[in-house]
Amino acid sequence: MKKVLYPLIFIQLLVCSSCNTLFNDADTYSAIQHQLLWERLADCEGEIGKEKGEASVETAVFSEDDRYVASVSHEGGDIIVWDSESGESKLERSTNYPLKSISFSPYQNHILVGGQNRFLKIMDIHTGEIIHKLDAMDAVECIAFSNDKKLLAVGNNSGMILVWETSGYEIIKELTHDKAEEKHDVNSLCFTANDKYLISGGYNAKIIVWDVKDNFSEFKLIDKKYGSIKSVRVSPNEKYIASSSSERMQEGKSGNSLCIWDMKTGKNLFTSHFDFGMEAVAFSPNGQFLLAGGTEGKDIDGPFSGFGNIYVYKINNDKTKPLLEITNKIKTFRSEYLEFNSTGDRLLSAHEDGSIKMWSIEYITN
């Protein structure tokens, strides 16, 4: 695989001077600070700092122990496993088709990879050997494991969600998220922390809450009316669903938005519209911040061509204040995917220029 690795950027880490843990759950934080630790080219067709949108890194995730990072790219069809601290690549493989999603399996030496092929591949992270293939019935869009690691959910291009038991990868359920004739991708999946619910979001502005304990019955349907849902995430306290969406016009209304929904009722609690598509959302592990990013910068010319922001929002419990307030922005290339590590002191971001970036995060009190 023809791939360029850029030198590691060493920047002094911001750390808590008086404690070994990153944050105290009892504390209230007003903002976060960030520093870029390293940046890598994760799509062989990309070029860091240049506008090469088709070389997008679609997904980049942490392993459960935060030791590794794995990424997949669109144009190059590249699969790379990285050391999360150094940014050194540990495994590199390429396919002959675009890739959309990757996840570490409950077994730390395996990754699951899916894209414009109906088969989800289970690979050894050390050798790249394909251990097993699962038939997803159409191109794979997204992957999600339950928190107890007993279930695997996969969303495909046909509007279907397939659920397997991970003990032997036996399929136990086929769900229909969308029956639209024109386009019906399932773009995002996530389980709630207690694994009671599975949340799905897709092209036709629909978010569905499935009751896992009740044989995956439809617990709640949220019809956003317009906008292709790109990402759905549940807050750590399971009170909120965050969704990001991009253009899918209806009645002259733009679908580019960030929304917060009440988990129990499906009521919309917050909506912010943008001039550009919103691709990714991520809650901080302490539940006090929400980060969101998208295609901002697509039409910018000059030296900052392609650059936009990751928006950092404070989540307010004080009902006299807006639910979300912007505290700061992280300037970076157009974003596709965002993920915190388990302790919240690292943020991993994937971008349309073919890069992934590792950031250090520090939480600031009043």
Beta strands, then each sheet from edge to edge (+ up, - down):
strand 1: 29-41
strand 2: 57-62
strand 3: 68-73
strand 4: 78-83
strand 5: 89-94
strand 6: 99-104
strand 7: 110-115
strand 8: 119-124
strand 9: 130-135
strand 10: 140-145
strand 11: 151-156
strand 12: 160-165
strand 13: 170-176
strand 14: 186-191
strand 15: 197-202
strand 16: 206-211
strand 17: 217-223
strand 18: 228-234
strand 19: 240-246
strand 20: 257-262
strand 21: 268-273
strand 22: 278-283
strand 23: 289-294
strand 24: 307-315
strand 25: 324-333
strand 26: 335-340
strand 27: 346-351
strand 28: 355-365
sheet 1: 1+ 28- 27+ 26-
sheet 2: 2+ 3- 4+ 5-
sheet 3: 6+ 7- 8+ 9-
sheet 4: 10+ 11- 12+ 13-
sheet 5: 14+ 15- 16+ 17-
sheet 6: 18+ 19- 20+ 21-
sheet 7: 22+ 23- 24+ 25-
end
